[in-house]
Amino acid sequence: MATTPPAVVGRDRLAGRLRLAVTRLNRRLRQQADSGLSPSAMSALAAIERRGSPSLGELAAHEGVRPPSITATVAALEARGLVARAPDAADRRVSRVTATARGRLRLERARTRKTAYLAARLARLSEDELEVLDRAAGVLERLLEDAP
């Protein structure tokens, strides 16, 4: 009977620990955001802000959802005054979406609350632990560079 090499077991164990820790941290940060929006609406709003003026199709592809879902999400954001739709200059059949000043303010407030929560948690750590996390953050950023 073949056994799995210890290095593979170690990587699998680490992957499981990281998955759980990142998932729990993400949940806690979403709770701190207190944005009044669903996670999917908040994600779409952030993607619109980052991308500038995506089409609904581009936004659906980026968010990994079907066009009818993103259309409903954008309509809800638009009803709250957080995004605005405009026809594409080159193809009037295509709608482009931009974050409004109100939408950008909502994102900024949510980000500020989440950062403050995390900063308060980090304040409990030693200098050595902070250095380890600083290095780990760089590694995590590298892992995500090529992620789809």
Buried (B, 14 or more C-beta within 10 A) or exposed (E): EEEEEEEEEEEEEEEEEEEEEEEEEEEEBBEBBEBEBEEBBBBBBBBBBEBEBBBBEBBBEBBEBEEEBBBEBBEBBBEBEBBBBEEEEEEEEBBBBBBBEEBBEBBEEBBEBBEEBBEEEEEEEEEEEEEEEEEEEEEEEEEEEEEE
